[in-house]
């Protein structure tokens, strides 16, 4: 297997198994002045995995950390970086008193830490940048930062040069238009950094399929509504002005377990179910799921111990009372049925907070107690029923049937024999011992 294929396969696997990476955009710029050590350290403290920085080249060839070609916005001095020596540039300070730093000063400052950086090469038309990539590569090697940096740039030519100089370091192509994402790009980059206005789940899936990571940048005005949407997309990283906020979602998503479903399901419950925008920090939508309603489940996500089924874009339903077809139709037979508790060896039956034997006990039911089944959940061959006192396994219940419903109901009920069903009775007589033909209930 070629080295290229090996790297591509590793990236695809990483995309499937890892939570997204948080990159502090120029540090934590809403807290401290951008591109300063104070801002960078604040971003790491807030939970950023990387800090993003921009590199310009001064007149004397020093790699200067600054986004704009001049110092006007950050220091108030109308000094052009490309036409000034670094000794002159260093005389100007940001609002927190720090001088404008060089890339070498940054590497020196964070050498004894685990800090990681996403370096953007600023290649602007008309601005000289002689041997910028060679100088970056030399510093990366000098300070042994090969495993602590990534590169991104709007310039594909710059990334091509970095590929030759540092082939093992990830290279991410920044795009503001879908037209820039072409097959001609992929041999030279390991990922795409795309505007949040353009990213979709399908685009992410397609790029992952060909071994490309997907980073997202926003207009740097993210809010909770934006994150409720963005956290539903399996991106690999985000470049953000809000590293602490992004870190909250990172922690929630990295522990979540998900798998595709793509099947019909029903709400086997007497209750209307809420619909949330995402399963991590649930925010209610106006939409609800009615009792008995059938819909398509796209995938299932378990987050913070609770399972949600995704039924549409940014639409998630608690899965406690959802069952997939075709068993959902059978489960619906038990909803709203009256039953009696029967236990062979126990005087009381523990009830659970959820439809799992391992969940906490919330109460108990005496043998012979009458209950009404309000919801049903299937786990493999186990059938669980919700009662007013909590969840119990269906095998501990005996359903009380009515003669006027028995023939059709029993036909459907007996069509399924692969699960632990409740027993049946008419009055005091167990259905299993009845002569169906004598009662006119032939099956």
N, C-alpha and C positions, 0 to 999 in steps of 0.2 A: 504493500500500500504506500502511495506517495505521501510525502510530508504534508502537501497541500490538502489531500483528502483527509489525512489524520487530523489536521487542525480544524477543517470544516466539520468533521464528525464530532469532535470534542466541543466545538462551539454550539452545535445543534443540541447535544446532550445537556450542556450547561444551561441553555435557554429553557429546557424543559424542567430542570431540577432546581433552579435557583430562584430566589426572590429578586426583585429588581434592585439595582444599585442606585443609591442616592448620591448625587453629585451637587455639592454646594456651588452655585453659580457665582464665581469670583469671591468665594468664601460664604459668609453670612451677611450680605450687603445691607439688609434692612436693620441690622443691629450695629455693625461697625463699618467704617469706610471700606469699600471694595478693594480687593487685591492687596490687603495689608495682612501682616502676620496675625494681628488681633482678630481680624475678620475670619481668616482661615482657621485659626484655632477654635473660634466660636462655632464654626460650621462642624468641625470634627466633634466638638463637645455635644452638639445638638444631634449627632447621629449620622453625619455624612460619611460615606465610605471614601469619597474622593472630593477634592476641591478643584474646581475648574479655574484656569488662569489663561491669560492671553499673553503672547510673546511678540514684542516688536524688536527691531534692531536699531540701535543708536548709530550715530555717525561713525563712532570709533569701533563699531562691531560688537558692542555689549548687548546681550539679550535682556531686554527690559520688560518687566511684567506690567503691562498696561493695555487696556482695551482700545482706547482711542489713539489716533496718531499724534495727538497733542496732550498736554497736561492740563488744559484749561478747565475741563469739567471736574477733575479730581483735586486739583491744587489751586485753581484760580489763575495759574500762570500760563500765558499763551505761548508755550514752548513746544516746538515740533521735535518729536523724538528722533526722526531720521536725520535731522540736520543739526543735532546737538550731541556733544560728547556726554558720556555717562556721568562724569565728574560734575558737569553742569546740572544734569537732570537730578542728581542726588541732593542738590541744594534745596529742592522744593519738597514740601511735606503735605500729607493729607490732614484732614481735620483732627485726627487722633495723635498727630505729631510724628507719625512714621514717615521716613523718606520713601521715595519711589524705589522699589527693590529690583534687583536683577535676578535672573533664574538661578545663577550660582549662589547668591545670597539666600534664596529660598531653600535650595538643597542643603546648604550648610546649616541653616537654622533648624531644619527638620530631620537632619541626618540620623540622629539617635532615636528617632521615633518610628512608628509604623505608618506615618502619614502617606497618603497616596494622592496623585495629582493627574488631572485630565488637562493636557496642554493643547491649547489652540494656537496654531501658527497663523498669524495675521498677514496674509498675502494680499496686499491692496494695490490696485493699479496705480502706477506712477510713484509708488513708494519703494525705494531700494531695499533689497533683503539679500545681500550677497552671502551665500553659504549659510543661511539660517539653519537649515536642517542638519548640516554637518556639525555646526556648533552645538545644537541641541543634543545630538547623538553623542558628541564628545563628553558633554557634561553628564549625561545619563550614565555613560560608562565609567566616567571618573568617580562618580558618587554611588555607583552600583545600584542604580535606580531602575534597572530593566524590569523588575517585577513590581514596581511601585508607580509606574506611569502608564497612561494611555494617551493617544493623540486624537484630536479631531480638527477638522478644517473644512472651510468652504472650497479650498483649492485641492482638486484631485492631484494636480502635479506635485504639490507639496507632500501629499500622502504617498505618492509613488516614490519620491526620493527617500522618505522615511522607511518605506518597506525595504529598500535596498540596504539602508544603513542599520536598521534595527528590525529585522524581519519577525521577531517573536513578540514585539510590542503591539497591542491592539491598535488599529487605525479606523477611525469612525468618520464617515463622510457626512458633513452637514448639508441638508437640503431644505430649501424653502418652497420647492416645487416638485411635484411627482415626476415631471419630465426629466429631472436630473437622476432619477433612479433607473439605470439601464444595465443590461448585462455587461456592457463594456466597463462598468465601474467595479463589479464584484471581484475580479482577480486581484485588485489592488487594496481592497479594504476588508475589514472583518465585521463592519457594522454600519448602520445608517442612523444618523441623528436627524429626526424629522419633527416639523412643527406639530403641535398638538391639534392644530386646526385641520391637519391632513391625515393623521393617523387613524386607522380603523383596525378592528380585530382581524379582518381578513388580510389586510396588508401585512400585519405582524406575522400572521400564520404563513403567508406566502414567503416572506423574507426568512423566517425561521426554517422553512422547508429547504431553502438553498444554502443554509448555513450562515446566514447573516444575523447578527444581533440588532436589536432595535432600541435606540435611545430616543427620548422625547424631550423637546424643549418647548417651553410655553412662552407667552408674551410676558412672563414673569409677574403675573397678577393672579396666580392660582388662588382658589378659594375652596371651601369645603364642597361646593357643588361640582367644581371641576374635578376634585379628587374622588368624589363618589363615582364619577364616570370613568376616570383614568385608571383607577385601581381595578376595574373589571377587565382591563385589556392586559394580556400577558407580555408587557414590555420588559426589556432587560435592564433599563435604567432611565433615570429622569434627571435633567439638568435644571435645577430649581433655585429660586431666590428664597425658598422656605424649607431649608433642610430639616428643621425640627419637625415640621408638619408632615413632610414626606416620610420621615423616619417612623412616625406613628403608623402610617399605612404600610410601610415596609415590614414592621414587626407583625402586623396583623396578617399580611398576605404570605409571609414566609412560612408561617406555621399552618396555613390552610392546605387542605388536601382536595384535589378536584379530579374528576374524570368525566369524559363525554358520555352522554346518555342517548339523546336523539330518539325519544319514544313518547307515546301517548301516556298520560297519567290522569288520575282523577283525585279530587278532594273527597276522600271517604270519611266525611265528618258531617255533623249537624251544624258546624260553625263556619261562618265566613272567615276566610283567611286574609291577612294583610299581605301586601306586596311591597318589597323594599328596593331601593335603588342599588344597593350592593350588600353583600353579606358581612362586611367588615365593621363598618359603623352604620348600622341600618337606619335609613331615613325613609319614612313612609311615602309611598306614591298614592295618588287618588284611587288607583285601580285596586280591586279586591277580587278574590276567588270565591265564588258561591259554593255552598254545599252541593256535592255531587258533580260539580263542573269538570269537564274534560278539556285538556290542553296538551300542548307539546312541551316536553322537558328537553332543553338543549344540553345541559350538563349539571352535575351535582358538585357542590362545594361544602366541605366541612370546615368551619371556622369557629374557634373558641369553644369547641365541643358541641356546636349546633350545626346541623346539616340543612342547607338551603338548596332548592332546585331552581335553576335559571330557566325562565319561561319565555324571555324576550330580552332584547337589549336593555340593560340596566333594570331588569325586573327579576326579583328573586323571592321565592315563597318558602317559608319554613316547611321542611319535608316531613314533619311529625305525622301528618295524616294523609300523605300522598302515597299512592301506590301506582305502579306501572301496569299498563295493559299487557296481557289480557287478565291478570289476576285482580286488577282494580275493579272489574265488573263483579267478580265473585265477592270481593271484600265489601262491596256496597250492599250485598244481601244482609250483612250483619248489622249495618248501621240502623239505629233506631229500634233495634229488637230488644224485647224484654228477656231477661235471663235470670237464672238462679245459680248461686255459687255452690259448687259441690267439690269437696276435697276428700280424698280417700283416707289420708293419714293425718291431716291437720285440721284443727278446730277453727283456725283463722287463716285467711289468705292475705299475705302482704300485698299492698298496692305500691306501685312505683311512680316516680315523677315523670319518667319517660317510658317509651316502649322498649326498654332494655332491662334484662335481669340484673345488670351491674349498676343500674341507676339507684339513686337514693330512695329509701322507703318513705312514703308520705302518710301511710295509714294502713288499715287492714279491713277485711270484710269477714264476717262470721259465715260459717257454713250454713247454707239455706237462705242467705240474704238475697233479696230481690234487687236487681240493678237494671239500668237502662244503658245500652251501649251507645255512646255518643260519637265514637270514632274508631277506626280500625287501621292497624299498621302491620304489614308483613315484613318479616326478616327471614329470608330463606324459607324453611318449613315451619317457622314459628309464626303464630298469629296472635297479635296483641289487641286487646280491646280497652278502650278508655271508658271509665265509669266516673261517676261523680266523686268517688273516693280515690281515684287514680287509675293507673294502667295495670291490667292483669293479663295473663296468658289465657287465650280462648279455651284451651283444653280444660281449664278449671270452671268453665261455665256450661250451663245447660239451657238451651234456648227454648222458650215457650211459644209454640206455633199455634196459629189459628187454622181451622179446617178450611176456611174459605180461601186461604192463600197457599195451602200446603202443596198441591199438585205441581204447579209451575215452580214454586219456590224450591221444593225438594229436588226437582229435576236439575235445576241450576246448581243447587248446593252440592248434590252428589256427583256432579260432573268433575269435581276437584277432589282428589284423594291423596295428594302429595304433601299436604300440610296438616298440622295438628289442629283439627277443627274442634269446635265446641260440640258437645253431644246435643241431641234433640229430644224434645218431649211434647206430648199432647196431654195436658192435665198432669197426672201423676205417672204417666206411662212413657217409658223411653221409646222413641221412634224405632230404634234398631230392632226391638222385639215385637213390633206391631205387624200384623198381617195387612200389608198395604192394599192388597186386592179387596179384602173385606171392608176396608174403609173407603174404597173408591179412589185410592191414591197410587194406583199402579204406575210404576216408573218404566 
